Amino acid sequence: MADLHFELVTPDRQIMSEDVYMVVVPGSEGDSGIMAGHAPYMTTLKNGEIAVYRSAGAQPEKIAVTGGFAEVGDNGLTVLAENVEV
């Protein structure tokens, strides 16, 4: 399967922009696993951790986020977070 382009940004700066295998975002309606080819989707974020899987079977890199929203579109997954703790 092709990689998912993932961007994580805050009002201050871009935190991450790279191709990954899968990202799990803490949506307000529950956690959502996003992979390449996912249908268009948008959700607000609850405070929690984004899990970034760089390859299949890899251990996730966890990034704490506070507020914001996530959008899946033709260009991949974009997360706009109010605050990020790397």
Secondary structure, DSSP 8 states (H G I E B T S, - for coil): ---EEEEEE-SS-EEEEEEESEEEEEETTEEEEEETT---EEEEB-SEEEEEESSTT---EEEEEEEEEEEEETTEEEEEEEEEE-
